[in-house]
Amino acid sequence: MSIQAYILIQTEVGKASSVANVIKTIPGVSLAEGVTGPYDVIMRAESPSMEDFGRAILSKVQAVPGITRTLTCPVTN
């Protein structure tokens, strides 16, 4: 069973587009788009396990320049 999650991302002012473009290149990411509201970018990703999700996806997302905060929302179905 794979793990799927949405990650809501806040960025520095003017960085949403560049952050989304970098995130799209991370393996396992199926969606990364700029949005309006309290978050600047929303992404969706999938991984074989929660451990792999943290190591292979979250750690890379959090290292992207311009990100100030993330909120991970695992899919529950």
C-alpha positions as CSV (number, residue, x, y, z in Angstrom):
1,M,0.0,0.0,0.0
2,S,1.5,3.3,-1.0
3,I,1.3,6.6,0.9
4,Q,-0.2,9.6,-0.8
5,A,-0.2,13.2,0.6
6,Y,-0.8,16.8,-0.2
7,I,1.7,19.2,1.1
8,L,0.7,22.9,1.5
9,I,3.6,25.2,1.2
10,Q,4.2,28.8,2.2
11,T,7.0,30.6,0.3
12,E,9.0,33.9,0.5
13,V,7.3,36.7,-1.4
14,G,7.6,36.2,-5.1
15,K,9.0,32.7,-4.9
16,A,5.9,30.5,-5.5
17,S,6.5,29.9,-9.2
18,S,10.1,29.0,-8.8
19,V,9.4,26.8,-5.8
20,A,6.6,24.9,-7.7
21,N,8.9,24.4,-10.7
22,V,11.7,22.9,-8.6
23,I,9.2,20.7,-6.7
24,K,7.9,19.3,-10.0
25,T,11.3,17.7,-10.6
26,I,11.3,15.7,-7.4
27,P,10.6,12.0,-8.1
28,G,7.3,10.9,-6.6
29,V,5.7,14.3,-7.0
30,S,2.6,14.2,-9.3
31,L,1.4,17.8,-8.9
32,A,2.9,21.1,-7.8
33,E,0.9,24.3,-8.5
34,G,0.8,27.9,-7.3
35,V,-2.4,28.8,-5.4
36,T,-3.9,31.8,-3.7
37,G,-4.9,31.9,0.0
38,P,-2.8,31.2,3.1
39,Y,-0.5,28.9,1.2
40,D,1.4,29.6,-2.0
41,V,2.0,26.2,-3.5
42,I,0.1,22.9,-3.2
43,M,1.7,19.6,-4.2
44,R,0.7,16.0,-4.2
45,A,3.1,13.1,-3.9
46,E,3.2,9.3,-3.5
47,S,5.7,6.9,-2.1
48,P,5.8,3.2,-1.2
49,S,6.0,3.8,2.6
50,M,5.8,6.7,5.2
51,E,9.6,6.2,5.9
52,D,10.4,6.5,2.2
53,F,8.0,9.5,1.9
54,G,9.9,11.3,4.5
55,R,13.4,10.4,3.2
56,A,12.8,10.6,-0.5
57,I,10.2,13.4,-0.8
58,L,9.8,15.5,2.3
59,S,13.5,16.0,2.9
60,K,13.9,17.2,-0.7
61,V,10.9,19.5,-0.5
62,Q,12.1,21.1,2.7
63,A,15.5,21.8,1.2
64,V,14.0,23.8,-1.7
65,P,15.1,27.5,-1.4
66,G,12.3,30.0,-0.8
67,I,10.1,27.7,1.3
68,T,9.2,29.1,4.7
69,R,6.7,26.5,6.0
70,T,5.0,23.3,5.0
71,L,2.0,21.3,6.1
72,T,1.7,17.7,5.2
73,C,-1.8,16.2,4.8
74,P,-1.8,12.4,4.2
75,V,-4.6,11.0,2.1
76,T,-6.8,8.7,4.2
77,N,-8.6,6.5,1.7
